[in-house]
Amino acid sequence: MLYLVLVVLIIILFSFAYAFFRAIGWIPMWSKDVATVIKLADLKPGDKFCDLGCGEGKVVVAAAKNGAQAVGYELSLLLYIIAKIRSWFSRGKVQIKFRDFWLVDLSEMDAVFFFLIPRIFPKMKEKLERELKPGARVVIYVWPMKGWQPEKVVKRENGPAIYLYRMK
């Protein structure tokens, strides 16, 4: 039994490390900011929404509850399980996938959200510009995308900024 527990812990720790290496380790976003993200994404019923590195699934579930066909991608096993469980209790159409978002085609998405570290932004910028259709919305939590002009920025005193971009 002890060996099983150790193996599970090693797998969970490895998945956390791998997720950090690929994009970011888990840093929870403020729950009060979820509604702002959804409002900025301007989701309409049936819109396709994607959360890249969905963590525990707060944003992707909220998008589904607002009528979007929502999908979240997560590489950290423990966070994936938490998001998957959270999705079971949502009242919307939401999918949580244990998959590396770098390997996912985003061409059908109407809106994309992420809270990732700036060191991967140049690669992310290329991916989004290559794959997203004109008019698609990109909402970024905390850090701006260099080289893009935000359509809107929500800044609060003592809180992180949230940026809305629209693909040209």
Residue pairs with C-beta under 8 A, 6 or more apart in sequence:
11 77
12 76
12 77
12 78
15 75
15 76
15 77
15 78
15 80
16 25
16 26
16 76
16 77
16 78
18 75
18 76
19 25
19 26
19 53
19 74
19 75
19 76
19 79
22 75
22 100
22 102
23 52
23 53
23 75
23 101
23 102
23 116
23 117
23 120
24 53
24 115
24 116
24 117
24 120
26 55
26 76
26 79
27 115
28 55
28 56
29 55
29 58
29 59
29 115
29 141
29 160
30 159
30 160
31 58
33 141
33 159
33 160
33 162
34 58
34 59
34 62
35 62
36 154
36 162
37 59
37 62
37 113
37 139
37 141
37 162
38 59
38 62
38 63
38 66
40 137
40 139
40 152
40 154
40 162
40 164
41 49
41 63
41 68
41 111
41 113
41 137
41 139
41 164
42 111
42 137
43 49
43 63
43 66
43 67
43 68
43 110
43 111
44 67
44 68
44 110
45 67
45 68
46 67
46 68
46 69
47 67
47 68
47 69
47 110
47 111
48 68
48 69
48 71
48 108
48 109
48 110
48 111
49 60
49 63
49 64
49 68
49 69
49 70
49 71
49 109
49 110
49 111
49 112
49 113
50 70
50 71
50 72
50 73
50 101
50 104
50 106
50 109
50 111
50 112
50 113
51 57
51 59
51 60
51 63
51 70
51 71
51 72
51 73
51 112
51 113
51 114
52 73
52 101
52 112
52 113
52 114
52 116
52 124
53 73
53 74
53 75
53 101
53 114
53 115
53 116
54 60
54 72
54 73
54 74
54 79
54 83
54 96
55 74
55 76
55 79
55 83
55 115
56 79
56 82
56 83
56 86
57 72
57 74
57 82
57 83
57 84
57 86
57 87
57 94
57 96
58 86
59 72
59 113
60 70
60 71
60 72
60 83
60 87
60 94
60 96
61 70
61 83
61 86
61 87
61 90
61 92
61 94
63 70
63 92
63 94
63 111
63 113
64 70
64 87
64 90
64 91
64 92
64 93
64 94
65 90
65 91
65 92
66 92
67 92
68 92
68 93
68 110
68 111
69 93
70 92
70 93
70 94
70 95
71 94
71 95
71 96
71 97
72 83
72 87
72 94
72 95
72 96
72 97
73 97
73 99
73 100
73 101
73 104
74 80
74 83
74 96
74 97
74 98
75 98
75 99
75 100
77 98
80 96
80 98
83 96
84 96
87 94
87 95
87 96
102 123
102 127
105 131
106 112
106 127
106 128
106 131
106 132
107 131
107 132
107 133
109 132
109 133
109 136
110 135
110 136
110 137
111 136
111 137
111 138
111 139
112 128
112 132
112 136
112 137
112 138
112 139
113 138
113 139
113 140
113 141
114 124
114 139
114 140
114 141
115 140
115 141
115 142
116 124
117 143
118 143
121 143
121 145
121 146
122 146
124 145
125 145
125 146
125 147
125 148
128 138
128 167
129 167
132 138
132 167
133 167
134 167
134 168
135 166
135 167
136 166
136 167
137 164
137 165
137 166
137 167
138 145
138 164
138 165
138 166
138 167
139 162
139 163
139 164
139 165
140 162
140 163
140 165
141 160
141 162
141 163
142 160
142 161
142 162
143 161
143 163
144 150
144 153
144 161
144 163
145 163
145 165
148 165
149 165
150 163
150 164
150 165
151 164
151 165
151 166
152 163
152 164
153 161
153 162
153 163
153 164
154 161
154 162
155 161
